[in-house]
Amino acid sequence: MKADTHPDYREVLFHDVSCDFKFITRSTIQTKETATYEGKEYPLVKIEVSSESHPFFTGQHKIVDTAGRVEKFRQKFGKVGSKTAVANA
């Protein structure tokens, strides 16, 4: 490889500040902060959401009842200005 062509690909510490979760992965992201993790110093990137705090991954996500919303909308506005078969039925 040519020198000075590619960014520095190294281990970086990501810190999810919402739930105080830290993990190490490799990245080319440039940081100004560093932190010590398990006795070794890494470049630090602070993030708001990770798999530990995202509702989809934690099982706290809400399932949206789209069928109920659609039916409610059709009951309220279904006969006004609509050319669909459902509205005319």
A tleap script that builds the chain and sets N, CA, C and O, in Angstrom:
source leaprc.protein.ff14SB
mol = sequence {
  NMET LYS ALA ASP THR HIE PRO ASP TYR ARG
  GLU VAL LEU PHE HIE ASP VAL SER CYS ASP
  PHE LYS PHE ILE THR ARG SER THR ILE GLN
  THR LYS GLU THR ALA THR TYR GLU GLY LYS
  GLU TYR PRO LEU VAL LYS ILE GLU VAL SER
  SER GLU SER HIE PRO PHE PHE THR GLY GLN
  HIE LYS ILE VAL ASP THR ALA GLY ARG VAL
  GLU LYS PHE ARG GLN LYS PHE GLY LYS VAL
  GLY SER LYS THR ALA VAL ALA ASN CALA
}
set mol.1.N position { 0.839 -1.199 0.000 }
set mol.1.CA position { 0.000 0.000 0.000 }
set mol.1.C position { 0.876 1.253 0.000 }
set mol.1.O position { 1.992 1.252 0.519 }
set mol.2.N position { 0.356 2.287 -0.578 }
set mol.2.CA position { 1.063 3.546 -0.568 }
set mol.2.C position { 0.957 4.185 0.806 }
set mol.2.O position { -0.073 4.078 1.472 }
set mol.3.N position { 2.008 4.839 1.221 }
set mol.3.CA position { 2.006 5.521 2.510 }
set mol.3.C position { 1.167 6.793 2.421 }
set mol.3.O position { 1.120 7.436 1.372 }
set mol.4.N position { 0.509 7.154 3.511 }
set mol.4.CA position { -0.293 8.379 3.650 }
set mol.4.C position { -1.498 8.431 2.717 }
set mol.4.O position { -2.008 9.516 2.443 }
set mol.5.N position { -1.964 7.288 2.226 }
set mol.5.CA position { -3.136 7.249 1.368 }
set mol.5.C position { -4.385 6.879 2.155 }
set mol.5.O position { -5.454 7.452 1.949 }
set mol.6.N position { -4.239 5.924 3.050 }
set mol.6.CA position { -5.373 5.408 3.800 }
set mol.6.C position { -5.410 5.981 5.218 }
set mol.6.O position { -4.361 6.269 5.795 }
set mol.7.N position { -6.607 6.147 5.782 }
set mol.7.CA position { -6.697 6.633 7.166 }
set mol.7.C position { -6.211 5.558 8.139 }
set mol.7.O position { -6.135 4.378 7.798 }
set mol.8.N position { -5.889 5.987 9.337 }
set mol.8.CA position { -5.393 5.097 10.383 }
set mol.8.C position { -6.540 4.226 10.902 }
set mol.8.O position { -7.485 4.738 11.501 }
set mol.9.N position { -6.459 2.937 10.678 }
set mol.9.CA position { -7.487 1.978 11.096 }
set mol.9.C position { -7.002 1.336 12.392 }
set mol.9.O position { -6.037 0.571 12.393 }
set mol.10.N position { -7.686 1.658 13.506 }
set mol.10.CA position { -7.205 1.224 14.811 }
set mol.10.C position { -8.363 0.884 15.727 }
set mol.10.O position { -9.521 1.124 15.386 }
set mol.11.N position { -8.056 0.323 16.895 }
set mol.11.CA position { -9.079 0.022 17.885 }
set mol.11.C position { -9.524 1.316 18.554 }
set mol.11.O position { -8.705 2.160 18.917 }
set mol.12.N position { -10.840 1.455 18.708 }
set mol.12.CA position { -11.423 2.668 19.296 }
set mol.12.C position { -12.430 2.237 20.354 }
set mol.12.O position { -13.139 1.246 20.176 }
set mol.13.N position { -12.494 2.977 21.450 }
set mol.13.CA position { -13.446 2.727 22.520 }
set mol.13.C position { -14.686 3.578 22.289 }
set mol.13.O position { -14.598 4.804 22.223 }
set mol.14.N position { -15.841 2.932 22.166 }
set mol.14.CA position { -17.110 3.639 22.040 }
set mol.14.C position { -17.812 3.582 23.384 }
set mol.14.O position { -17.898 2.522 24.003 }
set mol.15.N position { -18.315 4.728 23.835 }
set mol.15.CA position { -18.977 4.820 25.138 }
set mol.15.C position { -20.408 5.314 24.940 }
set mol.15.O position { -20.632 6.457 24.540 }
set mol.16.N position { -21.381 4.431 25.229 }
set mol.16.CA position { -22.793 4.811 25.181 }
set mol.16.C position { -23.097 5.526 26.490 }
set mol.16.O position { -23.189 4.892 27.541 }
set mol.17.N position { -23.253 6.840 26.428 }
set mol.17.CA position { -23.423 7.637 27.645 }
set mol.17.C position { -24.813 7.489 28.260 }
set mol.17.O position { -24.998 7.833 29.428 }
set mol.18.N position { -25.791 6.989 27.511 }
set mol.18.CA position { -27.134 6.850 28.061 }
set mol.18.C position { -27.241 5.695 29.055 }
set mol.18.O position { -28.057 5.744 29.976 }
set mol.19.N position { -26.417 4.652 28.875 }
set mol.19.CA position { -26.484 3.516 29.811 }
set mol.19.C position { -25.110 3.103 30.325 }
set mol.19.O position { -24.968 2.034 30.918 }
set mol.20.N position { -24.102 3.933 30.105 }
set mol.20.CA position { -22.735 3.705 30.573 }
set mol.20.C position { -22.189 2.356 30.082 }
set mol.20.O position { -21.591 1.608 30.855 }
set mol.21.N position { -22.395 2.052 28.809 }
set mol.21.CA position { -21.905 0.828 28.200 }
set mol.21.C position { -20.718 1.174 27.308 }
set mol.21.O position { -20.776 2.132 26.537 }
set mol.22.N position { -19.644 0.398 27.411 }
set mol.22.CA position { -18.449 0.639 26.607 }
set mol.22.C position { -18.113 -0.608 25.802 }
set mol.22.O position { -18.260 -1.734 26.279 }
set mol.23.N position { -17.660 -0.386 24.571 }
set mol.23.CA position { -17.198 -1.496 23.749 }
set mol.23.C position { -16.099 -1.020 22.820 }
set mol.23.O position { -16.012 0.159 22.476 }
set mol.24.N position { -15.267 -1.963 22.423 }
set mol.24.CA position { -14.126 -1.663 21.562 }
set mol.24.C position { -14.378 -2.279 20.192 }
set mol.24.O position { -14.799 -3.429 20.068 }
set mol.25.N position { -14.110 -1.485 19.182 }
set mol.25.CA position { -14.169 -1.973 17.809 }
set mol.25.C position { -13.112 -1.220 17.010 }
set mol.25.O position { -12.503 -0.273 17.510 }
set mol.26.N position { -12.903 -1.636 15.794 }
set mol.26.CA position { -11.911 -0.954 14.970 }
set mol.26.C position { -12.604 0.092 14.100 }
set mol.26.O position { -13.702 -0.131 13.590 }
set mol.27.N position { -11.942 1.233 13.944 }
set mol.27.CA position { -12.534 2.335 13.201 }
set mol.27.C position { -11.447 3.269 12.705 }
set mol.27.O position { -10.304 3.218 13.159 }
set mol.28.N position { -11.824 4.124 11.763 }
set mol.28.CA position { -10.925 5.161 11.268 }
set mol.28.C position { -11.326 6.533 11.784 }
set mol.28.O position { -10.740 7.537 11.378 }
set mol.29.N position { -12.318 6.598 12.674 }
set mol.29.CA position { -12.822 7.873 13.172 }
set mol.29.C position { -11.717 8.634 13.918 }
set mol.29.O position { -10.920 8.047 14.650 }
set mol.30.N position { -11.695 9.928 13.713 }
set mol.30.CA position { -10.704 10.772 14.364 }
set mol.30.C position { -11.292 11.348 15.651 }
set mol.30.O position { -12.391 11.903 15.627 }
set mol.31.N position { -10.584 11.227 16.765 }
set mol.31.CA position { -11.058 11.723 18.048 }
set mol.31.C position { -9.994 12.567 18.718 }
set mol.31.O position { -8.805 12.464 18.416 }
set mol.32.N position { -10.453 13.411 19.640 }
set mol.32.CA position { -9.526 14.226 20.431 }
set mol.32.C position { -9.384 13.682 21.844 }
set mol.32.O position { -8.415 13.990 22.538 }
set mol.33.N position { -10.359 12.865 22.273 }
set mol.33.CA position { -10.341 12.332 23.624 }
set mol.33.C position { -9.786 10.919 23.645 }
set mol.33.O position { -9.872 10.189 22.658 }
set mol.34.N position { -9.212 10.543 24.788 }
set mol.34.CA position { -8.770 9.177 25.013 }
set mol.34.C position { -9.300 8.714 26.359 }
set mol.34.O position { -9.619 9.529 27.225 }
set mol.35.N position { -9.392 7.395 26.530 }
set mol.35.CA position { -9.848 6.829 27.794 }
set mol.35.C position { -9.159 5.488 28.001 }
set mol.35.O position { -8.763 4.820 27.046 }
set mol.36.N position { -9.025 5.112 29.260 }
set mol.36.CA position { -8.424 3.839 29.606 }
set mol.36.C position { -9.518 2.812 29.833 }
set mol.36.O position { -10.470 3.059 30.574 }
set mol.37.N position { -9.380 1.655 29.191 }
set mol.37.CA position { -10.361 0.578 29.307 }
set mol.37.C position { -9.590 -0.725 29.426 }
set mol.37.O position { -8.796 -1.069 28.551 }
set mol.38.N position { -9.827 -1.445 30.507 }
set mol.38.CA position { -9.160 -2.708 30.789 }
set mol.38.C position { -7.645 -2.575 30.726 }
set mol.38.O position { -6.954 -3.442 30.191 }
set mol.39.N position { -7.142 -1.480 31.279 }
set mol.39.CA position { -5.707 -1.268 31.391 }
set mol.39.C position { -5.004 -0.766 30.153 }
set mol.39.O position { -3.777 -0.670 30.151 }
set mol.40.N position { -5.728 -0.443 29.107 }
set mol.40.CA position { -5.128 0.040 27.871 }
set mol.40.C position { -5.824 1.332 27.451 }
set mol.40.O position { -7.031 1.483 27.639 }
set mol.41.N position { -5.062 2.254 26.886 }
set mol.41.CA position { -5.628 3.543 26.484 }
set mol.41.C position { -6.062 3.493 25.015 }
set mol.41.O position { -5.329 3.030 24.141 }
set mol.42.N position { -7.278 3.986 24.780 }
set mol.42.CA position { -7.880 3.978 23.446 }
set mol.42.C position { -8.410 5.368 23.106 }
set mol.42.O position { -8.714 6.150 24.007 }
set mol.43.N position { -8.524 5.682 21.819 }
set mol.43.CA position { -9.267 6.884 21.419 }
set mol.43.C position { -10.731 6.686 21.821 }
set mol.43.O position { -11.260 5.582 21.693 }
set mol.44.N position { -11.390 7.742 22.307 }
set mol.44.CA position { -12.745 7.643 22.842 }
set mol.44.C position { -13.749 8.351 21.947 }
set mol.44.O position { -13.532 9.482 21.511 }
set mol.45.N position { -14.872 7.648 21.678 }
set mol.45.CA position { -15.988 8.230 20.941 }
set mol.45.C position { -17.225 8.067 21.818 }
set mol.45.O position { -17.580 6.949 22.190 }
set mol.46.N position { -17.883 9.183 22.150 }
set mol.46.CA position { -19.104 9.134 22.954 }
set mol.46.C position { -20.306 9.107 22.019 }
set mol.46.O position { -20.412 9.916 21.098 }
set mol.47.N position { -21.220 8.154 22.275 }
set mol.47.CA position { -22.412 8.021 21.449 }
set mol.47.C position { -23.646 8.037 22.331 }
set mol.47.O position { -23.561 7.762 23.527 }
set mol.48.N position { -24.790 8.358 21.750 }
set mol.48.CA position { -26.047 8.448 22.497 }
set mol.48.C position { -26.812 7.126 22.508 }
set mol.48.O position { -27.482 6.815 23.493 }
set mol.49.N position { -26.726 6.349 21.440 }
set mol.49.CA position { -27.506 5.124 21.314 }
set mol.49.C position { -26.619 4.001 20.795 }
set mol.49.O position { -25.860 4.180 19.842 }
set mol.50.N position { -26.725 2.852 21.432 }
set mol.50.CA position { -26.049 1.651 20.953 }
set mol.50.C position { -27.023 0.491 21.075 }
set mol.50.O position { -28.187 0.693 21.421 }
set mol.51.N position { -26.567 -0.705 20.799 }
set mol.51.CA position { -27.451 -1.865 20.900 }
set mol.51.C position { -27.886 -2.123 22.341 }
set mol.51.O position { -28.893 -2.796 22.564 }
set mol.52.N position { -27.155 -1.608 23.311 }
set mol.52.CA position { -27.526 -1.783 24.723 }
set mol.52.C position { -28.640 -0.848 25.159 }
set mol.52.O position { -29.338 -1.132 26.133 }
set mol.53.N position { -28.819 0.272 24.449 }
set mol.53.CA position { -29.822 1.245 24.884 }
set mol.53.C position { -30.941 1.472 23.869 }
set mol.53.O position { -31.928 2.132 24.193 }
set mol.54.N position { -30.816 0.945 22.655 }
set mol.54.CA position { -31.844 1.160 21.642 }
set mol.54.C position { -33.075 0.309 21.962 }
set mol.54.O position { -32.931 -0.877 22.258 }
set mol.55.N position { -34.279 0.883 21.909 }
set mol.55.CA position { -35.496 0.146 22.267 }
set mol.55.C position { -35.725 -1.124 21.454 }
set mol.55.O position { -36.284 -2.087 21.979 }
set mol.56.N position { -35.319 -1.154 20.214 }
set mol.56.CA position { -35.518 -2.358 19.405 }
set mol.56.C position { -34.714 -3.534 19.955 }
set mol.56.O position { -35.215 -4.656 20.031 }
set mol.57.N position { -33.479 -3.272 20.333 }
set mol.57.CA position { -32.610 -4.335 20.821 }
set mol.57.C position { -32.869 -4.693 22.279 }
set mol.57.O position { -32.556 -5.808 22.695 }
set mol.58.N position { -33.431 -3.784 23.061 }
set mol.58.CA position { -33.686 -4.067 24.472 }
set mol.58.C position { -35.048 -4.689 24.700 }
set mol.58.O position { -35.344 -5.122 25.814 }
set mol.59.N position { -35.891 -4.747 23.670 }
set mol.59.CA position { -37.211 -5.348 23.811 }
set mol.59.C position { -38.254 -4.388 24.341 }
set mol.59.O position { -39.344 -4.818 24.718 }
set mol.60.N position { -37.958 -3.117 24.381 }
set mol.60.CA position { -38.889 -2.120 24.894 }
set mol.60.C position { -39.592 -1.354 23.778 }
set mol.60.O position { -40.260 -0.354 24.040 }
set mol.61.N position { -39.446 -1.813 22.538 }
set mol.61.CA position { -40.082 -1.100 21.427 }
set mol.61.C position { -41.584 -1.352 21.432 }
set mol.61.O position { -42.057 -2.377 21.922 }
set mol.62.N position { -42.306 -0.414 20.888 }
set mol.62.CA position { -43.754 -0.510 20.825 }
set mol.62.C position { -44.166 -0.940 19.419 }
set mol.62.O position { -43.618 -0.458 18.427 }
set mol.63.N position { -45.111 -1.828 19.346 }
set mol.63.CA position { -45.639 -2.249 18.057 }
set mol.63.C position { -46.809 -1.330 17.729 }
set mol.63.O position { -47.771 -1.234 18.491 }
set mol.64.N position { -46.715 -0.666 16.600 }
set mol.64.CA position { -47.738 0.280 16.201 }
set mol.64.C position { -48.899 -0.475 15.562 }
set mol.64.O position { -48.701 -1.305 14.674 }
set mol.65.N position { -50.098 -0.181 16.020 }
set mol.65.CA position { -51.295 -0.826 15.498 }
set mol.65.C position { -51.741 -0.060 14.260 }
set mol.65.O position { -52.642 0.776 14.324 }
set mol.66.N position { -51.099 -0.357 13.129 }
set mol.66.CA position { -51.407 0.388 11.910 }
set mol.66.C position { -52.781 0.031 11.368 }
set mol.66.O position { -53.462 0.891 10.809 }
set mol.67.N position { -53.199 -1.209 11.520 }
set mol.67.CA position { -54.514 -1.593 11.007 }
set mol.67.C position { -55.612 -0.837 11.741 }
set mol.67.O position { -56.573 -0.388 11.116 }
set mol.68.N position { -55.489 -0.692 13.031 }
set mol.68.CA position { -56.470 0.058 13.807 }
set mol.68.C position { -56.503 1.524 13.428 }
set mol.68.O position { -57.572 2.133 13.384 }
set mol.69.N position { -55.356 2.087 13.157 }
set mol.69.CA position { -55.287 3.494 12.765 }
set mol.69.C position { -55.910 3.704 11.390 }
set mol.69.O position { -56.625 4.679 11.163 }
set mol.70.N position { -55.632 2.787 10.488 }
set mol.70.CA position { -56.187 2.905 9.142 }
set mol.70.C position { -57.705 2.789 9.179 }
set mol.70.O position { -58.404 3.565 8.528 }
set mol.71.N position { -58.213 1.833 9.928 }
set mol.71.CA position { -59.661 1.664 10.035 }
set mol.71.C position { -60.311 2.884 10.677 }
set mol.71.O position { -61.386 3.307 10.252 }
set mol.72.N position { -59.683 3.444 11.678 }
set mol.72.CA position { -60.213 4.640 12.330 }
set mol.72.C position { -60.256 5.809 11.337 }
set mol.72.O position { -61.220 6.575 11.302 }
set mol.73.N position { -59.190 5.929 10.531 }
set mol.73.CA position { -59.151 6.985 9.525 }
set mol.73.C position { -60.245 6.782 8.482 }
set mol.73.O position { -60.928 7.730 8.096 }
set mol.74.N position { -60.404 5.542 8.032 }
set mol.74.CA position { -61.419 5.267 7.013 }
set mol.74.C position { -62.833 5.484 7.538 }
set mol.74.O position { -63.707 5.919 6.788 }
set mol.75.N position { -63.067 5.193 8.792 }
set mol.75.CA position { -64.385 5.436 9.375 }
set mol.75.C position { -64.671 6.925 9.446 }
set mol.75.O position { -65.805 7.364 9.250 }
set mol.76.N position { -63.623 7.701 9.731 }
set mol.76.CA position { -63.813 9.143 9.887 }
set mol.76.C position { -63.874 9.861 8.537 }
set mol.76.O position { -64.719 10.736 8.343 }
set mol.77.N position { -62.988 9.501 7.601 }
set mol.77.CA position { -62.872 10.233 6.343 }
set mol.77.C position { -63.099 9.371 5.108 }
set mol.77.O position { -62.910 9.860 3.994 }
set mol.78.N position { -63.488 8.138 5.254 }
set mol.78.CA position { -63.562 7.192 4.150 }
set mol.78.C position { -64.508 7.581 3.043 }
set mol.78.O position { -64.237 7.250 1.889 }
set mol.79.N position { -65.575 8.246 3.313 }
set mol.79.CA position { -66.570 8.563 2.287 }
set mol.79.C position { -66.345 9.917 1.655 }
set mol.79.O position { -67.042 10.266 0.702 }
set mol.80.N position { -65.414 10.677 2.141 }
set mol.80.CA position { -65.199 12.022 1.624 }
set mol.80.C position { -64.023 12.036 0.670 }
set mol.80.O position { -62.880 11.891 1.104 }
set mol.81.N position { -64.273 12.208 -0.619 }
set mol.81.CA position { -63.225 12.416 -1.612 }
set mol.81.C position { -62.388 11.215 -1.949 }
set mol.81.O position { -61.393 11.372 -2.656 }
set mol.82.N position { -62.712 10.042 -1.503 }
set mol.82.CA position { -61.901 8.868 -1.799 }
set mol.82.C position { -62.515 8.064 -2.940 }
set mol.82.O position { -63.735 7.929 -3.032 }
set mol.83.N position { -61.657 7.534 -3.806 }
set mol.83.CA position { -62.140 6.762 -4.936 }
set mol.83.C position { -61.766 5.286 -4.788 }
set mol.83.O position { -61.818 4.538 -5.764 }
set mol.84.N position { -61.392 4.862 -3.592 }
set mol.84.CA position { -61.011 3.470 -3.398 }
set mol.84.C position { -62.253 2.624 -3.145 }
set mol.84.O position { -63.304 3.128 -2.750 }
set mol.85.N position { -62.103 1.341 -3.380 }
set mol.85.CA position { -63.231 0.420 -3.204 }
set mol.85.C position { -63.590 0.281 -1.726 }
set mol.85.O position { -64.753 0.050 -1.397 }
set mol.86.N position { -62.623 0.416 -0.843 }
set mol.86.CA position { -62.876 0.271 0.589 }
set mol.86.C position { -63.746 1.411 1.083 }
set mol.86.O position { -64.661 1.201 1.880 }
set mol.87.N position { -63.465 2.616 0.613 }
set mol.87.CA position { -64.227 3.778 1.053 }
set mol.87.C position { -65.658 3.718 0.544 }
set mol.87.O position { -66.570 4.179 1.231 }
set mol.88.N position { -65.879 3.162 -0.645 }
set mol.88.CA position { -67.225 3.092 -1.203 }
set mol.88.C position { -68.025 1.922 -0.674 }
set mol.88.O position { -69.249 1.896 -0.804 }
set mol.89.N position { -67.358 0.968 -0.089 }
set mol.89.CA position { -68.051 -0.234 0.371 }
set mol.89.C position { -68.853 0.013 1.642 }
set mol.89.O position { -69.494 -0.903 2.156 }
savepdb mol mol.pdb
quit
